[in-house]
Amino acid sequence: MRIVRALARTVALGAGLAAGLLGPVATATADGPSFAVRAGRIMPVSPDHPWVIEDGLIVVRDGRIERVGGADMAPPSDLPLVSMPDATIVPGFVAASTSVAGQHGGVPSMGAAYRAADTLDPYDDDPTLVAAGITTMHLNPGWHRMVSGQGAIARMTAGPDGRIMRELADLTINLGPGAANPPDVVEFTIPPSPDQEINPARPQRPASRMTQFLALKHAIARATGASGEDTEFSVHDVALRDAWRSTRPLRIQAQDAVDLAGAVSFFGQTDRRGYLVGGADAADVAPLIADSGMPLVFTMDVALRAPGGDVGEDRNARGRMIDDLAHFRRVEHLALAMAPGRSVADLRLTAAMAQRSGLPARRVLEAITRVPAEILGIDDEVGSLAPGRRADMLVLTGDPLATSTHVQRVYVDGHVVHRAAAGGDAGSGAMVVRAGTVWLGPGEWLRDGEVLIEDGVIVEVGRRVGRPPHARVVDAGPDAFVTPGLIDAHGHLGLRGDRSGVGSNISLARLIGAPDRPEARVASAGVTSVMLAPYALGSSGTQIAAIKTDGHGRADRVVETTAAIAFTVSGAGDPRSTPAQLRQRLNAGKQYVEQWAEYEKKLEEWKKKRAEGKLEETKAEVEVTTEETAEVDPITGTWDAELSGGPLPEPQRGRVAMKLDGEAIEARLLDPVPPTEVRITGTLKGKEISGTIELDTGGMGTPTFQGTIVEEDLIRGTAGLEGMVEVNFEMRRTDKAAVEFKVTRSRRTTGKGGRPLPPEVNERLEPLRALLEKRIPALIEVSDRRAIEAVLDVFVKEFELPIVLLGGQEARAHADRLRESGVGVVLPPQVLRRDDLTWYHQGHDLDRHGVSIAFQSATGDGAATLRDVGTFAVARGLSPEAALAALTTEPARMFGLEDRIGSIAPGCDGDLVIFTGHPFEAASAIERVIINGEEVRP
Amino acid sequence: MTQLRRPPIVHFLAAACTAAALAVTAAAEPPAKVALTGGRVIPVVGEELATGTVLIEHGRITAIGTDVDIPYDAMEVDCTGKVLFPGMIHPHSFEGLDVPNETLPVAPFLDVYDAIDPSRSFFENCLRDGVTTVHVMQANNTVIGGVSRLVRPIGLAVEEMTVAGDVALKLSTSPRGGYDRMQQMAELREAFAELDDYLERLPEQKYEAYLAERDEEITVGPEEARRRGAQLITDADYDDPHRNLVRLRRGDLGAWIHAGAAMDVGPALQIARDQDILDHTVFVLGTTSFKAIRELQGTGRPVVLGSTLTYRDRDELTGEIEETFIPLEFYKARIPFSLVPGGGSALSERYLNYMAAVCVRNGIPRQAALEAITINPARAVGMGDDLGSLEPGKIANVVIFSGDPLSFDSWVEHVFIDGIHAYDRTKDPRLAELMKLEADAEADDADDDEGDMAADGDASEDAAGAGDGDGDGADRDGADG
């Protein structure tokens, strides 16, 4: 009777519970996105596909993989295509053992009702684990009780939905000393009453290894009712029975060999499916496990983040030796996971180390993807890139088991759940460019070299460079030739043909914004920097800006607002007189600069004094100057006027201020003050004045006046409306000082505490200041040989300024002088010159004479052909090294920008051009252009 | 100034200066009829009146309007220049209890009735702050807590204070102190699984006991015995550990489930659905719980927010900080929410009307903010028809503010609870003492330094004298040692 009742009860309860338990599992996952990915290498880790698919394609539809194929497979026309030619794509890693759930604080030794799933926070996306490529992980309720509960499987989905893949994934059983001797159970009787006895603390089993299987079997028998006991209700018994009767696997965790051997024989005695979880200490029984065919999750106890402790006598210390894994090679279903206490984020690298034990790379990758999925019973969902599986994919920078490989992007259900910090194909992250040849500068080559660019700047150049975790790796191949970005030494990119002149106080850098099509065309032709000049250069100095051809905006694109000041000495006029004008201009600038230099000197002295505390208590000095804007003339001044006659019953008096400017008279009424401004204008012709009074007369016309300077300071005349009203006036000047126009300026000559005050800033001379202080060069457009000589005399000899010649068609004549003074020449677009009857290439010619040269486009988007200007020069005899230098290092040096552009060196901007071969080989194509560390999109 | 045209019924205020005095005021018989006239009326439910009358008869509001006939025998209170507002409701407080929690994790057989202490200064403060109803409930450090109670902050005994008993049980899916989530959830599930087991066995036991009473032998099978036993069961047959859980399932008790973090909301919903108690569940939320707002939205159930209204989230990888104003999220999701004042001394969390003002400042419409401190909590405790607004038929809990309730310089001047004139600021001895100090300090500022110090010394001595003399002495000893 009692048994029947108990049974009926348990069955009914079980059904109810099961319904309750299974409820939350059915969380619907939203449909994922659809797209196709073309990647350099795909490693599907699926028995149905090749191990590596070069130039592979993965089609993802609704978050699941539809197809995986090679280069011959065409992407579907209806889906967006993501191209990642540098990437290696592998399935998301499956961590078959983690301590993420922690261990529960419950006392029961057989606590089957504890669920690891309860610890999962679906709103915490665990970014460090995702960044390490873990897309699926097992949660384990603990290692501390014989039955520690029921494990769960979680996925790193894009949102809280679907985070728990299996709420009840297994029954977790722990063997060995860790689970032995659980604490006693103390139960309070609530509410206490005389009928209810107070229970003493109840010890639990197992107390030792000897009783562990006995305890386990007894607990199962009691829970399933097989023992025939009539027991108190226990939620753990219900859960244990439910788990035992389900098809969920048993997960037996043990660290010691003897316990794993015991587990193997335990499985032999039951028909339950399951798997073992153990570490290297189990090496002794590895053959036994291999023969049993039991799957094994090998927990790797490798200290990566800090060296492990002393080895000592402790037998368990052996666990740190991953090499013991060799013993487990024969285990058919071998998954690799991290031991408790080790960071799951190290799974990839630690697994890669397992190769040391002789485990083939292929098995290692399988052991963190497909095999753990199989063991956990989720291989139809995750663990490989095969049709029907969820699109959980990792985008890696290289071989999945190489040390310097990084996870660049993580897809879960086709959603991007992690992107390496601002890196990848968008944003200015880090990038490693690898190529057969890296051209660093004239005569400096790096064979099989690498360049690391971080945040748009080259940080490392060498045979092998560092690989930051978020770095994208571009392997251009052994034939590739990498040069610095090419420089157009004089161009008009972005002016869109606007030929208007520009004042010397304006920099064209102000025009620079986001790049447009012409810029894109030039950028993808390998020209990364342009010395931007207006079409017409003035003789008073025009600012030249150094700009990039690509970037997100002005801040990215402007290298230098004022990189040089350009003058022209060509064109009309006597070529010998222009230098004289230049000298005048330079002198004006020089004075200005000297003013500033003096100020700075004074300021230094003052600061020094202040630092020494020697400043005397002085008040700010104020200099008062009174300036009169006009000299004394017959008109300017204050006049007392008297009007009489006409309709006026009696004379009217007033006061007028008048000012003479040339012949023009301007006057205004001082007294009586008119209600609105009355504008009186007129002219002085000899002694006659005449003019108009702009006054609202209600449409009767504009009053006029005529008068004569009768004697000094006396004017007589008439005023009125033509033919209607007329009055006489007589004016006497009372003040010649022109009070209205006298200006009294007070200027402080020193600041507080005697601090010297800076001179006024002159926007027009300011650019010249940089030149005269030799911070930037002068770019002088000049062609005639005599003019070149004059320019050299004025600029180099007299003012000792850095200059660059623009054009310099007849520079040949002064080649030696140019070489000696280190003056470079920006070659004219038309490089072939004729001397007498022979044609020569000006660049080749100057180069032979040791003169530094640079190429220019002198156009807008025509700069796109600049590389071929170099190719042509090489064809005409210029050495390829010199031609390349004339497109990179030379112009950078001429304009003093060598620390930013023109070479591949740490600290320089990350501007690179990747050619398929030598840049001046006709067959070489431009493969990629990188500006500020970002690839230019053609 | 508010003028009471008839002499107020209560004369005791000036005599004593403790909470007891305030409580005594409440014990007096309410006047049969009170008319609050001339004030601006913010009824929360219904149109606001620039000038209106609230008529109270026998503890209930009987009329509100601009043109209300005032019975000849009504005590008329001139509220010109004042603002009439519904008594505010504290939706979730353990402060009426001696300790917030019981150490037993599963204790549905307990009732806060046994622990409410009417003399706690908390109730006095409630009155002073315009809170006329308090839902006293065990705090969140539990698995299943005891039965809660709705009280008014006046009265000398719990019976006198009680507005409604047996309001709700507290459950928590967030781990209590010392627990982890696996333990918390295992115990929560166990409580209900064990209840099922108990209910499964009970009919048979009942039938066996029934037969035993009659000295009869059992002649039927277990199934029939259960069927017969089930018909015999009355409420008295449920034992203490199970009775309230049965009532919870039946809906006699509300379920207030604490989900202190976003991840605890899912399990809370699961429990509510599994036990079929969702239609009388209120979710008591913590700071981060708003992240699960989508799940909560689907239920249509009200929520009670934590006293921290702003959440700052820092991105682990980028370090960027994102700020969320929590009530705004609930407003946008159209989930009725109630605000809970914080226990601390932070001004922003201490006063319900201040918290509502903060809500308005952060973009919530005024009406929604006002509802969050009045009608929403009234509905959450199941008293939406009796409390939470100024409407005819409702219990006459009225707060008379000196200005707009959301204005920082408005005072609570008078409080009527059940029509009883329960609080008068001019006769609040503690406040008077406090204001006196303030006034003294102001006056002293004008005086010279010497006088200032002397006054300060006097004041602090007075304050010490008002406190517990022994405790004070002990403190001093401790400091000396």
Interface residues (C-beta under 8 A of the other chain):
Chain A: M1 V4 R5 A8 R9 A12 L13 G16 L17 G20 G23 P24 A101 G102 H104 G105 G106 G111 A113 Y114 R115 A116 D118 T119 L120 D121 P122 Y123 D124 P127 T128 A131 P141 G149 P160 F188 I190 P191 F233 V235 V238 A421
Chain B: L104 A107 F109 G178 Y179 D180 R181 M182 Q183 Q184 M185 A186 R189 E190 A193 E194 D196 D197 Y198 E200 R201 E204 P222 D240 P241 A261 A262 M263 G266 P267 Q270 R273 D274 T288 K291 A292 E316 L317 T318
